[in-house]
Amino acid sequence: MTQSVLTIDQIRIHPGSVSKEEAMREAAGILQDAGAVTAAYFDAMLQREQTVSTYMGNEL
């Protein structure tokens, strides 16, 4: 049996754009609320972003 980390009710669709940092903070918060990561995850995301960009383009 597989266990899902995220469920359909955790998906967020915004009508406008937000900053990259706001999107990362929200994603980290969703994962933390799901018990998948600790509070340190957001800081780790920021550190990784300084090394390699997660930019995907095409408004993704």
mmJSON file of the N, C-alpha and C atoms, coordinates in Angstrom:
{"data_MODEL":{"atom_site":{
"group_PDB":["ATOM","ATOM","ATOM","ATOM","ATOM","ATOM","ATOM","ATOM","ATOM","ATOM","ATOM","ATOM","ATOM","ATOM","ATOM","ATOM","ATOM","ATOM","ATOM","ATOM","ATOM","ATOM","ATOM","ATOM","ATOM","ATOM","ATOM","ATOM","ATOM","ATOM","ATOM","ATOM","ATOM","ATOM","ATOM","ATOM","ATOM","ATOM","ATOM","ATOM","ATOM","ATOM","ATOM","ATOM","ATOM","ATOM","ATOM","ATOM","ATOM","ATOM","ATOM","ATOM","ATOM","ATOM","ATOM","ATOM","ATOM","ATOM","ATOM","ATOM","ATOM","ATOM","ATOM","ATOM","ATOM","ATOM","ATOM","ATOM","ATOM","ATOM","ATOM","ATOM","ATOM","ATOM","ATOM","ATOM","ATOM","ATOM","ATOM","ATOM","ATOM","ATOM","ATOM","ATOM","ATOM","ATOM","ATOM","ATOM","ATOM","ATOM","ATOM","ATOM","ATOM","ATOM","ATOM","ATOM","ATOM","ATOM","ATOM","ATOM","ATOM","ATOM","ATOM","ATOM","ATOM","ATOM","ATOM","ATOM","ATOM","ATOM","ATOM","ATOM","ATOM","ATOM","ATOM","ATOM","ATOM","ATOM","ATOM","ATOM","ATOM","ATOM","ATOM","ATOM","ATOM","ATOM","ATOM","ATOM","ATOM","ATOM","ATOM","ATOM","ATOM","ATOM","ATOM","ATOM","ATOM","ATOM","ATOM","ATOM","ATOM","ATOM","ATOM","ATOM","ATOM","ATOM","ATOM","ATOM","ATOM","ATOM","ATOM","ATOM","ATOM","ATOM","ATOM","ATOM","ATOM","ATOM","ATOM","ATOM","ATOM","ATOM","ATOM","ATOM","ATOM","ATOM","ATOM","ATOM","ATOM","ATOM","ATOM","ATOM","ATOM","ATOM","ATOM","ATOM","ATOM","ATOM","ATOM","ATOM"],
"id":[1,2,3,4,5,6,7,8,9,10,11,12,13,14,15,16,17,18,19,20,21,22,23,24,25,26,27,28,29,30,31,32,33,34,35,36,37,38,39,40,41,42,43,44,45,46,47,48,49,50,51,52,53,54,55,56,57,58,59,60,61,62,63,64,65,66,67,68,69,70,71,72,73,74,75,76,77,78,79,80,81,82,83,84,85,86,87,88,89,90,91,92,93,94,95,96,97,98,99,100,101,102,103,104,105,106,107,108,109,110,111,112,113,114,115,116,117,118,119,120,121,122,123,124,125,126,127,128,129,130,131,132,133,134,135,136,137,138,139,140,141,142,143,144,145,146,147,148,149,150,151,152,153,154,155,156,157,158,159,160,161,162,163,164,165,166,167,168,169,170,171,172,173,174,175,176,177,178,179,180],
"type_symbol":["N","C","C","N","C","C","N","C","C","N","C","C","N","C","C","N","C","C","N","C","C","N","C","C","N","C","C","N","C","C","N","C","C","N","C","C","N","C","C","N","C","C","N","C","C","N","C","C","N","C","C","N","C","C","N","C","C","N","C","C","N","C","C","N","C","C","N","C","C","N","C","C","N","C","C","N","C","C","N","C","C","N","C","C","N","C","C","N","C","C","N","C","C","N","C","C","N","C","C","N","C","C","N","C","C","N","C","C","N","C","C","N","C","C","N","C","C","N","C","C","N","C","C","N","C","C","N","C","C","N","C","C","N","C","C","N","C","C","N","C","C","N","C","C","N","C","C","N","C","C","N","C","C","N","C","C","N","C","C","N","C","C","N","C","C","N","C","C","N","C","C","N","C","C","N","C","C","N","C","C"],
"label_atom_id":["N","CA","C","N","CA","C","N","CA","C","N","CA","C","N","CA","C","N","CA","C","N","CA","C","N","CA","C","N","CA","C","N","CA","C","N","CA","C","N","CA","C","N","CA","C","N","CA","C","N","CA","C","N","CA","C","N","CA","C","N","CA","C","N","CA","C","N","CA","C","N","CA","C","N","CA","C","N","CA","C","N","CA","C","N","CA","C","N","CA","C","N","CA","C","N","CA","C","N","CA","C","N","CA","C","N","CA","C","N","CA","C","N","CA","C","N","CA","C","N","CA","C","N","CA","C","N","CA","C","N","CA","C","N","CA","C","N","CA","C","N","CA","C","N","CA","C","N","CA","C","N","CA","C","N","CA","C","N","CA","C","N","CA","C","N","CA","C","N","CA","C","N","CA","C","N","CA","C","N","CA","C","N","CA","C","N","CA","C","N","CA","C","N","CA","C","N","CA","C","N","CA","C","N","CA","C","N","CA","C"],
"label_alt_id":[null,null,null,null,null,null,null,null,null,null,null,null,null,null,null,null,null,null,null,null,null,null,null,null,null,null,null,null,null,null,null,null,null,null,null,null,null,null,null,null,null,null,null,null,null,null,null,null,null,null,null,null,null,null,null,null,null,null,null,null,null,null,null,null,null,null,null,null,null,null,null,null,null,null,null,null,null,null,null,null,null,null,null,null,null,null,null,null,null,null,null,null,null,null,null,null,null,null,null,null,null,null,null,null,null,null,null,null,null,null,null,null,null,null,null,null,null,null,null,null,null,null,null,null,null,null,null,null,null,null,null,null,null,null,null,null,null,null,null,null,null,null,null,null,null,null,null,null,null,null,null,null,null,null,null,null,null,null,null,null,null,null,null,null,null,null,null,null,null,null,null,null,null,null,null,null,null,null,null,null],
"label_comp_id":["MET","MET","MET","THR","THR","THR","GLN","GLN","GLN","SER","SER","SER","VAL","VAL","VAL","LEU","LEU","LEU","THR","THR","THR","ILE","ILE","ILE","ASP","ASP","ASP","GLN","GLN","GLN","ILE","ILE","ILE","ARG","ARG","ARG","ILE","ILE","ILE","HIS","HIS","HIS","PRO","PRO","PRO","GLY","GLY","GLY","SER","SER","SER","VAL","VAL","VAL","SER","SER","SER","LYS","LYS","LYS","GLU","GLU","GLU","GLU","GLU","GLU","ALA","ALA","ALA","MET","MET","MET","ARG","ARG","ARG","GLU","GLU","GLU","ALA","ALA","ALA","ALA","ALA","ALA","GLY","GLY","GLY","ILE","ILE","ILE","LEU","LEU","LEU","GLN","GLN","GLN","ASP","ASP","ASP","ALA","ALA","ALA","GLY","GLY","GLY","ALA","ALA","ALA","VAL","VAL","VAL","THR","THR","THR","ALA","ALA","ALA","ALA","ALA","ALA","TYR","TYR","TYR","PHE","PHE","PHE","ASP","ASP","ASP","ALA","ALA","ALA","MET","MET","MET","LEU","LEU","LEU","GLN","GLN","GLN","ARG","ARG","ARG","GLU","GLU","GLU","GLN","GLN","GLN","THR","THR","THR","VAL","VAL","VAL","SER","SER","SER","THR","THR","THR","TYR","TYR","TYR","MET","MET","MET","GLY","GLY","GLY","ASN","ASN","ASN","GLU","GLU","GLU","LEU","LEU","LEU"],
"label_asym_id":["A","A","A","A","A","A","A","A","A","A","A","A","A","A","A","A","A","A","A","A","A","A","A","A","A","A","A","A","A","A","A","A","A","A","A","A","A","A","A","A","A","A","A","A","A","A","A","A","A","A","A","A","A","A","A","A","A","A","A","A","A","A","A","A","A","A","A","A","A","A","A","A","A","A","A","A","A","A","A","A","A","A","A","A","A","A","A","A","A","A","A","A","A","A","A","A","A","A","A","A","A","A","A","A","A","A","A","A","A","A","A","A","A","A","A","A","A","A","A","A","A","A","A","A","A","A","A","A","A","A","A","A","A","A","A","A","A","A","A","A","A","A","A","A","A","A","A","A","A","A","A","A","A","A","A","A","A","A","A","A","A","A","A","A","A","A","A","A","A","A","A","A","A","A","A","A","A","A","A","A"],
"label_entity_id":["1","1","1","1","1","1","1","1","1","1","1","1","1","1","1","1","1","1","1","1","1","1","1","1","1","1","1","1","1","1","1","1","1","1","1","1","1","1","1","1","1","1","1","1","1","1","1","1","1","1","1","1","1","1","1","1","1","1","1","1","1","1","1","1","1","1","1","1","1","1","1","1","1","1","1","1","1","1","1","1","1","1","1","1","1","1","1","1","1","1","1","1","1","1","1","1","1","1","1","1","1","1","1","1","1","1","1","1","1","1","1","1","1","1","1","1","1","1","1","1","1","1","1","1","1","1","1","1","1","1","1","1","1","1","1","1","1","1","1","1","1","1","1","1","1","1","1","1","1","1","1","1","1","1","1","1","1","1","1","1","1","1","1","1","1","1","1","1","1","1","1","1","1","1","1","1","1","1","1","1"],
"label_seq_id":[1,1,1,2,2,2,3,3,3,4,4,4,5,5,5,6,6,6,7,7,7,8,8,8,9,9,9,10,10,10,11,11,11,12,12,12,13,13,13,14,14,14,15,15,15,16,16,16,17,17,17,18,18,18,19,19,19,20,20,20,21,21,21,22,22,22,23,23,23,24,24,24,25,25,25,26,26,26,27,27,27,28,28,28,29,29,29,30,30,30,31,31,31,32,32,32,33,33,33,34,34,34,35,35,35,36,36,36,37,37,37,38,38,38,39,39,39,40,40,40,41,41,41,42,42,42,43,43,43,44,44,44,45,45,45,46,46,46,47,47,47,48,48,48,49,49,49,50,50,50,51,51,51,52,52,52,53,53,53,54,54,54,55,55,55,56,56,56,57,57,57,58,58,58,59,59,59,60,60,60],
"pdbx_PDB_ins_code":[null,null,null,null,null,null,null,null,null,null,null,null,null,null,null,null,null,null,null,null,null,null,null,null,null,null,null,null,null,null,null,null,null,null,null,null,null,null,null,null,null,null,null,null,null,null,null,null,null,null,null,null,null,null,null,null,null,null,null,null,null,null,null,null,null,null,null,null,null,null,null,null,null,null,null,null,null,null,null,null,null,null,null,null,null,null,null,null,null,null,null,null,null,null,null,null,null,null,null,null,null,null,null,null,null,null,null,null,null,null,null,null,null,null,null,null,null,null,null,null,null,null,null,null,null,null,null,null,null,null,null,null,null,null,null,null,null,null,null,null,null,null,null,null,null,null,null,null,null,null,null,null,null,null,null,null,null,null,null,null,null,null,null,null,null,null,null,null,null,null,null,null,null,null,null,null,null,null,null,null],
"Cartn_x":[0.841,0.0,0.888,0.582,1.342,0.636,1.43,0.89,1.164,0.156,0.314,0.81,1.745,2.207,1.227,0.816,-0.104,-1.449,-2.484,-3.83,-4.414,-5.502,-6.119,-6.461,-6.833,-7.201,-5.998,-4.792,-3.592,-3.096,-3.761,-3.387,-3.886,-3.022,-3.378,-3.272,-4.326,-4.301,-4.602,-3.666,-3.797,-4.215,-5.087,-5.538,-4.473,-3.494,-2.442,-1.088,-0.055,1.271,1.697,2.531,3.151,4.647,5.394,6.845,7.298,8.485,9.052,9.182,9.639,9.801,8.458,7.414,6.085,5.596,5.825,5.417,6.191,7.48,8.294,7.858,7.553,7.102,5.776,4.875,3.589,3.771,4.611,4.863,5.467,6.422,7.041,6.018,5.142,4.104,3.134,2.752,1.853,2.513,3.787,4.503,4.697,4.97,5.139,3.819,2.717,1.401,1.042,1.534,1.277,2.188,3.149,4.078,5.197,5.369,6.38,7.757,7.82,9.092,9.041,10.203,10.279,10.302,10.288,10.31,11.593,12.649,13.927,13.892,12.866,12.8,12.812,12.073,12.024,13.409,14.152,15.503,16.391,16.219,16.984,16.6,15.312,14.869,15.55,15.609,16.256,17.734,18.409,19.831,20.044,19.2,19.326,19.091,18.137,17.807,18.999,19.843,21.035,22.071,22.019,22.959,22.436,21.162,20.551,19.118,18.762,17.413,16.399,15.213,14.115,13.167,13.553,12.722,12.358,11.072,10.606,10.102,9.776,9.296,7.832,7.331,5.949,4.929,5.216,4.319,3.966,4.849,4.648,5.087],
"Cartn_y":[-1.181,0.0,1.247,2.201,3.44,4.507,5.405,6.498,7.808,8.629,9.916,10.963,11.785,12.908,14.061,14.29,15.386,14.843,15.571,15.206,16.333,16.07,17.04,18.354,18.295,19.517,20.382,19.895,20.683,21.44,21.284,21.985,23.423,24.369,25.789,26.352,27.016,27.697,29.162,30.013,31.448,32.187,33.172,33.931,34.871,35.203,36.106,35.53,36.228,35.716,36.139,35.323,35.626,35.541,36.016,35.932,34.486,34.22,32.88,32.48,33.413,33.108,32.797,33.539,33.256,31.878,31.519,30.199,29.096,29.299,28.319,28.195,29.325,29.308,28.548,28.784,28.091,26.587,26.218,24.795,24.12,24.777,24.216,24.094,25.076,25.034,23.88,23.64,22.524,21.202,21.047,19.817,19.651,20.756,20.696,20.327,20.931,20.601,19.133,18.561,17.153,16.217,16.811,15.994,15.393,15.889,15.331,15.948,17.164,17.853,18.598,19.066,19.866,21.349,22.183,23.627,24.088,23.303,23.668,23.53,22.914,22.646,23.924,24.946,26.185,26.806,26.864,27.42,26.602,25.284,24.422,24.698,24.966,25.304,26.595,27.596,28.861,28.659,27.844,27.58,26.879,25.917,25.203,26.154,27.041,27.982,28.886,29.149,29.965,29.209,27.882,27.044,26.715,26.264,25.854,26.368,27.109,27.659,26.567,26.715,25.783,26.346,27.455,28.096,27.112,27.029,26.101,26.814,28.095,28.827,28.545,29.201,29.023,29.18,30.057,30.394,29.205,28.231,27.095,27.442],
"Cartn_z":[0.0,0.0,0.0,-0.859,-0.908,-0.085,0.453,1.248,0.526,0.353,-0.316,0.67,0.204,1.008,0.838,-0.388,-0.675,-1.133,-0.81,-1.23,-2.076,-2.734,-3.641,-2.929,-1.652,-0.931,-0.578,-0.828,-0.558,-1.794,-2.903,-4.129,-4.05,-4.398,-4.373,-5.782,-6.234,-7.526,-7.252,-7.623,-7.362,-8.625,-8.493,-9.657,-10.214,-9.418,-9.866,-9.512,-9.891,-9.591,-8.192,-7.61,-6.32,-6.527,-5.573,-5.712,-5.575,-6.07,-5.967,-4.505,-3.665,-2.243,-1.579,-1.936,-1.38,-1.802,-3.059,-3.542,-2.835,-2.633,-1.923,-0.469,0.154,1.55,1.669,0.735,0.76,0.548,-0.414,-0.666,0.562,1.182,2.388,3.509,3.631,4.658,4.457,3.206,2.898,3.272,2.902,3.223,4.729,5.409,6.866,7.538,7.111,7.676,7.451,6.342,6.04,6.838,7.546,8.327,7.508,6.279,5.38,5.577,6.125,6.336,7.674,8.103,9.334,8.98,9.998,9.807,9.109,9.166,8.551,7.025,6.496,5.055,4.226,4.636,3.853,3.718,4.814,4.749,3.812,3.83,2.929,1.472,1.231,-0.124,-0.593,0.281,-0.08,-0.377,0.433,0.203,-1.129,-1.45,-2.72,-3.89,-3.746,-4.818,-5.137,-4.153,-4.384,-5.216,-5.165,-5.901,-7.293,-7.372,-8.633,-8.643,-9.67,-9.775,-10.064,-9.473,-9.745,-10.795,-11.428,-12.427,-13.538,-13.873,-14.899,-16.145,-16.052,-17.214,-17.528,-18.544,-19.001,-17.892,-16.963,-15.85,-14.962,-14.882,-13.987,-12.591],
"occupancy":[1.0,1.0,1.0,1.0,1.0,1.0,1.0,1.0,1.0,1.0,1.0,1.0,1.0,1.0,1.0,1.0,1.0,1.0,1.0,1.0,1.0,1.0,1.0,1.0,1.0,1.0,1.0,1.0,1.0,1.0,1.0,1.0,1.0,1.0,1.0,1.0,1.0,1.0,1.0,1.0,1.0,1.0,1.0,1.0,1.0,1.0,1.0,1.0,1.0,1.0,1.0,1.0,1.0,1.0,1.0,1.0,1.0,1.0,1.0,1.0,1.0,1.0,1.0,1.0,1.0,1.0,1.0,1.0,1.0,1.0,1.0,1.0,1.0,1.0,1.0,1.0,1.0,1.0,1.0,1.0,1.0,1.0,1.0,1.0,1.0,1.0,1.0,1.0,1.0,1.0,1.0,1.0,1.0,1.0,1.0,1.0,1.0,1.0,1.0,1.0,1.0,1.0,1.0,1.0,1.0,1.0,1.0,1.0,1.0,1.0,1.0,1.0,1.0,1.0,1.0,1.0,1.0,1.0,1.0,1.0,1.0,1.0,1.0,1.0,1.0,1.0,1.0,1.0,1.0,1.0,1.0,1.0,1.0,1.0,1.0,1.0,1.0,1.0,1.0,1.0,1.0,1.0,1.0,1.0,1.0,1.0,1.0,1.0,1.0,1.0,1.0,1.0,1.0,1.0,1.0,1.0,1.0,1.0,1.0,1.0,1.0,1.0,1.0,1.0,1.0,1.0,1.0,1.0,1.0,1.0,1.0,1.0,1.0,1.0,1.0,1.0,1.0,1.0,1.0,1.0],
"B_iso_or_equiv":[0.0,0.0,0.0,0.0,0.0,0.0,0.0,0.0,0.0,0.0,0.0,0.0,0.0,0.0,0.0,0.0,0.0,0.0,0.0,0.0,0.0,0.0,0.0,0.0,0.0,0.0,0.0,0.0,0.0,0.0,0.0,0.0,0.0,0.0,0.0,0.0,0.0,0.0,0.0,0.0,0.0,0.0,0.0,0.0,0.0,0.0,0.0,0.0,0.0,0.0,0.0,0.0,0.0,0.0,0.0,0.0,0.0,0.0,0.0,0.0,0.0,0.0,0.0,0.0,0.0,0.0,0.0,0.0,0.0,0.0,0.0,0.0,0.0,0.0,0.0,0.0,0.0,0.0,0.0,0.0,0.0,0.0,0.0,0.0,0.0,0.0,0.0,0.0,0.0,0.0,0.0,0.0,0.0,0.0,0.0,0.0,0.0,0.0,0.0,0.0,0.0,0.0,0.0,0.0,0.0,0.0,0.0,0.0,0.0,0.0,0.0,0.0,0.0,0.0,0.0,0.0,0.0,0.0,0.0,0.0,0.0,0.0,0.0,0.0,0.0,0.0,0.0,0.0,0.0,0.0,0.0,0.0,0.0,0.0,0.0,0.0,0.0,0.0,0.0,0.0,0.0,0.0,0.0,0.0,0.0,0.0,0.0,0.0,0.0,0.0,0.0,0.0,0.0,0.0,0.0,0.0,0.0,0.0,0.0,0.0,0.0,0.0,0.0,0.0,0.0,0.0,0.0,0.0,0.0,0.0,0.0,0.0,0.0,0.0,0.0,0.0,0.0,0.0,0.0,0.0],
"pdbx_formal_charge":[null,null,null,null,null,null,null,null,null,null,null,null,null,null,null,null,null,null,null,null,null,null,null,null,null,null,null,null,null,null,null,null,null,null,null,null,null,null,null,null,null,null,null,null,null,null,null,null,null,null,null,null,null,null,null,null,null,null,null,null,null,null,null,null,null,null,null,null,null,null,null,null,null,null,null,null,null,null,null,null,null,null,null,null,null,null,null,null,null,null,null,null,null,null,null,null,null,null,null,null,null,null,null,null,null,null,null,null,null,null,null,null,null,null,null,null,null,null,null,null,null,null,null,null,null,null,null,null,null,null,null,null,null,null,null,null,null,null,null,null,null,null,null,null,null,null,null,null,null,null,null,null,null,null,null,null,null,null,null,null,null,null,null,null,null,null,null,null,null,null,null,null,null,null,null,null,null,null,null,null],
"auth_seq_id":[1,1,1,2,2,2,3,3,3,4,4,4,5,5,5,6,6,6,7,7,7,8,8,8,9,9,9,10,10,10,11,11,11,12,12,12,13,13,13,14,14,14,15,15,15,16,16,16,17,17,17,18,18,18,19,19,19,20,20,20,21,21,21,22,22,22,23,23,23,24,24,24,25,25,25,26,26,26,27,27,27,28,28,28,29,29,29,30,30,30,31,31,31,32,32,32,33,33,33,34,34,34,35,35,35,36,36,36,37,37,37,38,38,38,39,39,39,40,40,40,41,41,41,42,42,42,43,43,43,44,44,44,45,45,45,46,46,46,47,47,47,48,48,48,49,49,49,50,50,50,51,51,51,52,52,52,53,53,53,54,54,54,55,55,55,56,56,56,57,57,57,58,58,58,59,59,59,60,60,60],
"auth_comp_id":["MET","MET","MET","THR","THR","THR","GLN","GLN","GLN","SER","SER","SER","VAL","VAL","VAL","LEU","LEU","LEU","THR","THR","THR","ILE","ILE","ILE","ASP","ASP","ASP","GLN","GLN","GLN","ILE","ILE","ILE","ARG","ARG","ARG","ILE","ILE","ILE","HIS","HIS","HIS","PRO","PRO","PRO","GLY","GLY","GLY","SER","SER","SER","VAL","VAL","VAL","SER","SER","SER","LYS","LYS","LYS","GLU","GLU","GLU","GLU","GLU","GLU","ALA","ALA","ALA","MET","MET","MET","ARG","ARG","ARG","GLU","GLU","GLU","ALA","ALA","ALA","ALA","ALA","ALA","GLY","GLY","GLY","ILE","ILE","ILE","LEU","LEU","LEU","GLN","GLN","GLN","ASP","ASP","ASP","ALA","ALA","ALA","GLY","GLY","GLY","ALA","ALA","ALA","VAL","VAL","VAL","THR","THR","THR","ALA","ALA","ALA","ALA","ALA","ALA","TYR","TYR","TYR","PHE","PHE","PHE","ASP","ASP","ASP","ALA","ALA","ALA","MET","MET","MET","LEU","LEU","LEU","GLN","GLN","GLN","ARG","ARG","ARG","GLU","GLU","GLU","GLN","GLN","GLN","THR","THR","THR","VAL","VAL","VAL","SER","SER","SER","THR","THR","THR","TYR","TYR","TYR","MET","MET","MET","GLY","GLY","GLY","ASN","ASN","ASN","GLU","GLU","GLU","LEU","LEU","LEU"],
"auth_asym_id":["A","A","A","A","A","A","A","A","A","A","A","A","A","A","A","A","A","A","A","A","A","A","A","A","A","A","A","A","A","A","A","A","A","A","A","A","A","A","A","A","A","A","A","A","A","A","A","A","A","A","A","A","A","A","A","A","A","A","A","A","A","A","A","A","A","A","A","A","A","A","A","A","A","A","A","A","A","A","A","A","A","A","A","A","A","A","A","A","A","A","A","A","A","A","A","A","A","A","A","A","A","A","A","A","A","A","A","A","A","A","A","A","A","A","A","A","A","A","A","A","A","A","A","A","A","A","A","A","A","A","A","A","A","A","A","A","A","A","A","A","A","A","A","A","A","A","A","A","A","A","A","A","A","A","A","A","A","A","A","A","A","A","A","A","A","A","A","A","A","A","A","A","A","A","A","A","A","A","A","A"],
"auth_atom_id":["N","CA","C","N","CA","C","N","CA","C","N","CA","C","N","CA","C","N","CA","C","N","CA","C","N","CA","C","N","CA","C","N","CA","C","N","CA","C","N","CA","C","N","CA","C","N","CA","C","N","CA","C","N","CA","C","N","CA","C","N","CA","C","N","CA","C","N","CA","C","N","CA","C","N","CA","C","N","CA","C","N","CA","C","N","CA","C","N","CA","C","N","CA","C","N","CA","C","N","CA","C","N","CA","C","N","CA","C","N","CA","C","N","CA","C","N","CA","C","N","CA","C","N","CA","C","N","CA","C","N","CA","C","N","CA","C","N","CA","C","N","CA","C","N","CA","C","N","CA","C","N","CA","C","N","CA","C","N","CA","C","N","CA","C","N","CA","C","N","CA","C","N","CA","C","N","CA","C","N","CA","C","N","CA","C","N","CA","C","N","CA","C","N","CA","C","N","CA","C","N","CA","C","N","CA","C","N","CA","C"],
"pdbx_PDB_model_num":[1,1,1,1,1,1,1,1,1,1,1,1,1,1,1,1,1,1,1,1,1,1,1,1,1,1,1,1,1,1,1,1,1,1,1,1,1,1,1,1,1,1,1,1,1,1,1,1,1,1,1,1,1,1,1,1,1,1,1,1,1,1,1,1,1,1,1,1,1,1,1,1,1,1,1,1,1,1,1,1,1,1,1,1,1,1,1,1,1,1,1,1,1,1,1,1,1,1,1,1,1,1,1,1,1,1,1,1,1,1,1,1,1,1,1,1,1,1,1,1,1,1,1,1,1,1,1,1,1,1,1,1,1,1,1,1,1,1,1,1,1,1,1,1,1,1,1,1,1,1,1,1,1,1,1,1,1,1,1,1,1,1,1,1,1,1,1,1,1,1,1,1,1,1,1,1,1,1,1,1]
}}}
